[in-house]
């Protein structure tokens, strides 16, 4: 086991993540709206030279500062050494790449530290799991820095955040795709669909800030899409749950998840019932 005081380590990790996210944002902005080179990955997912440059920047800064931490990034070849780590970096160098390519300002740099926890806090699996302990999510276009550490609250540009207090789906503002809005019958329930935002992490951060009541993510989101925003939502007093009705665990061999929703506590049960019915 690593020998450190968790409170001090989380604070130091957060300072490192904030610096790394901000400087990676500057790297990405060097390509923004400048027609960067694009390649297609498996699954018809695009990656730009900006993604790769920001990823390399984050790798250099974070791993040089914490060489004993594991590493999981959308734009790095996976290495199962991360499975034996006590702490690891979970990184999406540009979350919302399609929006970035289109010139939208709705993309973010997402970085988190995820730590090993015991089975008591690992959800319903009964196995040891990993949960985020510090997180930075940065929107360079709007100069919005979202920060959280375990037990320390969640903040955007220094202002403390809290999730919305909506208790009913009627008139709740929900960030969700058009197909899921239809399939879940949200319009019939009176919920209002907000504008589409390419970055899932940014959509979840808006739940943490109370700007929207909830967000729903279709199946197959990955750890790097979720880890930083997960901590933001929970530290802002909200929930990020799947159909098990428990916080999700990270750092599995296949770091993908099923349908998920984020909301304030009062909307948790109605949304959980809704996605279980849909499943």
N, C-alpha and C positions, 0 to 999 in steps of 0.2 A: 504493500500500500504506500501511496505517496504520503510524506510526512509534512503536513501543513495545517495551519488554522484555516478552516473553510471560509470564515467571514473575511479574513484578510486576503485570502487567495481570490475569492470572488470579486472583491473590490479591485485588486490588481489586474485580474483578468479583464474586468470591464473597462478599465483604463486602456489596456492594450487593444481590446476590440474596438473601442471608439476611435482611437488613432488609426488603426488599420482600415476601418470602414471609411473614414473620412478621406484618407489618402488614396485608397482604392477608387473612391468616387471621383477623385481628381484624375486618376488614370483613365477611367471610363469616359469622363467628359471630354477627354482629348480626342475621342472617336465619335462623339455624339453628333448626329446630323451631318456627318462627314463621309457618308457612304462607305462604312467599313466593309472589309471582306467578310463573306458569309459562307459557311459550310453547313451541310445537313448531316445530323447525327442519326443513329438508329432510332426508328420511331418517328421519322419526319420532324425532328426537333432541330431548330436552327442554333448555331453557335457562331458568334462573330469574333473577329480579332480583338475586339474590346473585352469580351468575356475572358478570353485566354490571357490577355495582358493583365486584367484585374486579378484573375486567379493566381497568376505567377507572383504578382505583387503581394497578395495576401499570404501565399505560401511562404515567401521569403521572410516577411515580417513576423508572422505568427509562429512558424516552426523554429525560426532562429531564437525567438524569445522563450519558447516552451518546447524544446526538442523531445521531451518525454511524453507529450500529448499526442494522441492519435489524430488522424486527418481523414475527413470525408467531405468531398466537394463534388458538385455536379460536373465540374470540368477537369477533374483529375482521375486517372486510372485508380480504381478501387484496390485497396490492399487490406486483407483480412487481419493484419496485425492490429487494426483498430479495435477488433473484437475483444482483445485482452487488455485494453487500456483502462485506466481508472478515470481519465478525462480525455476528451478529444474535441478538436475544432470541427464544427459542421458549417459548411460555407456554400453560399450561392453567390458567385462574384457579380452576376447581374440577374436578379430575379425579375422576370418580365422582358426577356430578350426580344420577343416579337414587338412589344411596345417600343423598346429602345430602337429597333430597326425602323419603326414607323415614325419616329420622332416624337412619340408621346413622352410626357414627363412622369408617367406612372410606372417607374421602375426603381429598384432599390438594390443596395448592397446589403446582403444578409450574412451575419457572422454570429456564431454562438459557441459557447463552451458547454458541452454535455458531459455530465459526470455519472459514474456508476452509483446506483443506489440499491438499497436492500429490497427484498420482496415486499415489505410492508408498504412501500410507496411506488411499487412497480405496476400498479393496475391489477387487472383480474387474471393475468397470466400465471401468477404464483411463482414466477421466475425473477431473478435479479434483473433489474432494468436500468436504463439510463434516462435522465431528465436534464433539461437545460438549467444551468446555474448562473450564467451571465449571457447577455445578448445585446447586440447593437444592430440596428436596422437604419440605413441611411438613404434618404432620397436626395441625391446631389442637386437635381434641378430645382428643388424647392428649399434646399438647405434645411431639411427636417432630419434631426437626429433623434431616434427612439432608442432609449436605453433601459435596461432592467437587470437587476441581480436578485438572486433568490432571497426572499424575505426583506427586500429593500424597496419595493414599489417599482412602478414603471413611469417613465418621464419622456416627454417630447420637448426638446430644446429647453430643458430645465423645469418645465411645468409638469406637475404630477398628473397622471391620467387616471380615469375611472371609466369603466364600461357603462353603457346606458342602462337605465333602470326599467326598461320596457318589461312588462310581465305577460303580455298577450301578443300573439302574432298579428292580431288586427292592428293595422297602421304601423307595425314595426317596419323599419327600413332594413332591408336585407340585401347584401351583396352576393349575387348568385347568377350563374349563367342562365340564359333564356331557356334552354331545354330543361334544366333542373327546376327552374321557377314553374314551368308548365307541369312537369312530371310530379312534383310535390304538391300541386294544387294550391300554391301559395297565393295566387290571385284570389281564388275563391275564399281563402281564409282571411283576406283583407290585408295581407302583407304587401309592402311597396318595394319593388325592385329598384336598386340604385344603379347608376351607370356602371358599365363594365370597366374593370381595372385589370390590366394584363398581369400585374404582379400579385400572386396569391399572398405573399408575405405582407405586401402593402395593404391588401384588403383586410387581413387579420389585424394589422396595426391600427387601422381605422376603427375596428371594433374595440380595441384597447383604449383608444382615445375617446370613445363615446360618439364618434361622428356617424357611425351606423350602429343599428341595434344588433346585427348578427351577420355572419358570413357562412356560406356553405361551400365546401370544397368537394368536387367529384372524386371518385376513387382514383388511386394511383399517384397521389401527391407523395413526394419523397421527403426524407429527413431534412434536406437542405432547403426545401420550400417552407418548412414549418418551424424548425427548432427555435430560431430567434423570436419569431412572432408568437409562438406558444408561450414563452416566458413573459412577454409583454402582456398578453391577454390575462394570464393567471395573476401576475403581479398588479394588474389594474382591477382585480376583483372579479374576473370573469372565468369562463370555461373554454377549453378546447377539447372536445370529446369526439369519439367515434361511437359506433353503435353499442359498445360495451358499457357506455356511461361512466367512463373513467379516463383520467389523463393518459395520453399515449406514451409508449416507451420507444426509445430511439436505439440506434446502433445494432440492429439485427443484421443478419447476413444479406437479406433483401430489404433495403431500407425504404419500403413502400407501405402505404396505408390505404385503408378503405375510405368510404365517405366520412367526412368530418364536418363539424360545425363549431363555430366560435360565437359566444354571446355573453351577456351578463348572466349572473346566477339565476335571475328570475325567469329567463327564457329557456333555461336548460332543459327542464322536463318536457315542455311542449315540443321543442325541437328534437329531443331524443325520441319521443313517441313518433314524431313525423318521419324521421329517417328509418326507424325500425319498421314502420308500416311500409315504407317504400322498398325496403330490402326484401 
